[in-house]
Amino acid sequence: MSCNDKCCSPKYLTNVVSHSWRGQEGPLFPYLSEQLTAVTGYVLNNGSSNGSVLVQFLRGGIAGTPLPFQLTVEPGEYKSFTIVGIDAVRIDPDNNAATGELNMAINFHI
């Protein structure tokens, strides 16, 4: 039996997203694709921010349902994540003067 018959892993393509955000709310990563497999990254809330931010992960596009897994990131903190089956990320600073960045590596199955 050759490797092509049974034992090879699927091919993956990685895309990196780096986004600075400033006191905004709304989807930052709307991407609809059946090829999306996993997203790994972190969210940073700058130390100069005046409050926490809520990070939600959605399935079904920007109007989709938030998953039960969400992150609350306080000023000066960052939190990392690895999650499967999402296609949008929403950062909500809850009317706080918050700034930070979102960095993600997105794995697509090809």
Secondary structure, DSSP 8 states (H G I E B T S, - for coil): --TTTTT----EEEEEEEEEEES--SBS-----TTEEEEEEEEEE-TT-SS-EEEEEEESSTTSEEEEEEEEE-TT-EEEEEEES--EEEEE-TT---EEEEEEEEEEE-
